[in-house]
């Protein structure tokens, strides 16, 4: 595997000896839209490092209601909690944007993590950043309008891809936000009427990102600053 060609932030942070040790175990995979990587209560044996794919963390209630609590893209790792001693998760990990990722057995990463080297340092920094995202999204879901939440979701997705077009149906957006589809439709139409978005058959093109940022709540900027700090952390 050509490590230098990969764009995952955590992989790029790791020193060459670690990458050389992991290299035989890396497996390139293509993740499909809607593919479920982890289910609550199931034992998990692999970690994922997204390259172009984006994964949503969704909490499922007993009555079947669901809400997205975080997303992971090329800046992070899917399954970070497994390095903290957990064998399973209480949330569902579902692919929000189809794309590529690197998969590796948990045992390989855990062996390096337990040695207390750079793997542990980078992983703990990322875990803190992810927890900050989860807490901020929880506040956002409780206190901010649906339109603000939608703007925050779209902006966080844009940050994890190169294109200004997001492939996301209104049904999936409603499911991730934990609301009815009609609410998402009305919020999206307001943004379309102001020429901020263009929506057609599950494709959302952001026409005016600055305007979208102004319509979002402060939660987007808080989450974005946390990831900037992670990206610029001293090694």
C-alpha positions, 0 to 999 in steps of 0.5 A: 500500500502506498501510504503517502497517497492516503489522505486520512488525517490520523494515518498521516499523523502516524510515524513511518515505523508504525505505518510499516508495521500496519501496512500488511494488515491494511485493507482498502475497501469501498463503502456503499451509501447506507452500508452499516458498519457497526450495530449496537451490541455486536462484537467488532473486530475492525477499525475504519479510516475513511478516505473519501467516505463519510460515516454517521454515528446514529443513536437508536432508541427502543421505539426505533427513533434515531438521531445522528450524534456525530460524523467521521470522515477523512479526519478520523477513525471509525471505532475509536471507542474500541481502543478504550476497552469497549468491545461493542457500541451502543450506536449504529455506524452507517455510511452517509457518503459512499467512498473509499476507506482503509480497514484494519484489524482491531488487534493490530491497532490495539497492540500499538496503542497499548505500547503508549507511543504516537498511536495512543497520543493521536488516538486520545487527541482524536477521541477528545475531538469526537466527544466534543462534537457529540456533546455540541451536536446534542446541544444543537439538537435540543436548542437550535432550529431545524434549519440551523441543524440542517446547515450545520450538518451540510457544512460538516459534510462539506468539510469532509469532501472536495465537492460542493455537491452532497448526495443525500436524500431528504429521507436520510436527512430527516432520519439523521436529524430525527425529524419528519421529512416534511420539516426537512423539505420546508427548511431546504426550500427556504434555503433554495429560495435564497439561492443558498442551495440547489436540490435535485433528486438527492443531490444538494449543491451548495451555491453560497457557502458563506451564506450557509455558514451565516444561517447555521448556529454557533455549533458548526464553528465550535466543532470546526475549531476543535477539528482545526486544533486536532489537525494542527496538534504538535506531534 
